[in-house]
Amino acid sequence: MANHINIRKADGTWVVRAGGAVLAESHNALELTEGSTEPVIYFPRDDIAMAFLDASERTSHCAHMGDASYYSIVTKSTTIRDAAWSYETPKDSVSDIEGHLAFYDGDLVTVEQV
């Protein structure tokens, strides 16, 4: 693993909320820290209501983790574009996040420990 990236099991239960609904709840989330940035919580795909997510055309590349794919959250009233991302085939050094998604925590999406 890149020296500045650490992945560990996140403590407790984590949820994602958007549009008044709980989109994910997990006891098996992972916490990824990269350097001095805030930790990012990655949720196992099996713990996410994937019916609320649509694959986006957006992609990005991280030299340490690989190519990211993005997902938009579709609620009854709106679509929150590119609100989640996943490294479908991450580099070997961060392979623990394969099969997981992370969400941007902000005004329209909440990621929190309960």
C-alpha positions in Angstrom: 0.0 0.0 0.0 1.2 3.5 -0.7 2.8 4.8 2.5 0.4 7.7 2.9 -2.8 5.6 2.4 -4.2 3.5 5.3 -7.3 1.3 5.1 -9.0 -0.2 8.2 -12.4 -1.4 9.3 -14.5 1.6 10.3 -15.7 1.5 13.9 -19.4 1.1 14.5 -22.3 1.5 12.1 -22.3 4.0 9.2 -25.2 5.3 7.2 -25.7 7.4 4.0 -28.8 9.5 3.7 -30.1 11.5 0.8 -33.5 12.7 -0.3 -35.1 11.7 3.0 -34.0 8.0 2.6 -31.3 5.8 4.0 -29.3 4.6 1.0 -26.7 2.6 2.9 -26.2 1.2 6.3 -23.1 -0.9 7.2 -21.3 -2.5 10.1 -18.6 -3.5 7.6 -17.6 -0.1 6.2 -13.9 0.7 5.6 -12.1 3.9 6.6 -9.5 5.2 4.1 -7.1 7.9 5.2 -4.8 9.5 2.7 -2.1 11.7 4.1 -3.6 14.5 6.3 -7.0 14.6 4.5 -10.2 13.7 6.3 -11.0 10.0 6.4 -13.3 8.6 3.7 -15.8 5.9 4.5 -16.2 3.2 1.8 -19.4 1.1 2.0 -19.7 -2.5 0.7 -21.9 -2.7 -2.3 -24.1 -5.3 -0.6 -25.0 -2.7 2.1 -26.1 0.0 -0.4 -29.6 0.3 -2.0 -28.0 0.3 -5.5 -31.5 0.9 -7.1 -31.1 4.6 -6.1 -27.8 4.9 -8.0 -27.2 5.4 -11.7 -23.8 5.0 -13.2 -22.4 8.3 -14.5 -20.2 8.9 -17.5 -17.7 10.7 -15.2 -14.4 9.0 -14.5 -11.2 10.1 -12.9 -7.7 8.7 -12.2 -5.7 8.5 -9.0 -2.0 7.5 -9.4 -2.2 5.6 -6.1 -5.6 3.9 -6.4 -6.5 3.6 -10.1 -9.5 4.6 -12.1 -12.7 5.8 -10.4 -16.2 5.4 -11.7 -19.0 7.7 -10.5 -22.7 7.3 -9.6 -25.6 9.7 -9.3 -28.2 9.4 -6.6 -31.8 9.4 -8.0 -34.4 10.5 -5.5 -38.1 11.3 -5.9 -37.5 15.0 -6.3 -33.9 15.3 -7.8 -30.8 13.7 -9.1 -27.6 14.3 -7.2 -25.0 14.1 -9.9 -21.7 12.2 -9.3 -22.5 11.8 -5.6 -20.6 8.5 -5.1 -17.5 6.9 -6.6 -15.9 3.5 -6.7 -12.6 2.0 -7.8 -13.9 -1.0 -9.7 -10.4 -2.5 -10.2 -8.2 -0.7 -7.7 -4.5 -1.0 -7.6 -3.2 -4.0 -5.6 -2.0 -1.7 -2.8 -5.6 -0.6 -2.1 -7.5 -3.7 -3.2 -9.5 -3.8 0.1 -11.8 -1.1 -1.3 -12.8 -3.2 -4.3 -16.5 -3.7 -4.3 -17.0 -0.6 -2.1 -18.4 2.9 -2.8 -17.7 6.2 -1.1 -20.1 9.2 -1.0 -19.5 12.9 -1.0 -20.7 14.2 2.3 -22.4 17.6 2.0 -25.6 19.5 1.8 -27.6 16.9 -0.1 -25.9 13.7 1.1 -25.0 12.8 4.7 -22.5 10.2 5.7 -22.4 9.6 9.4 -21.7 7.1 12.2 -24.8 6.1 14.2 
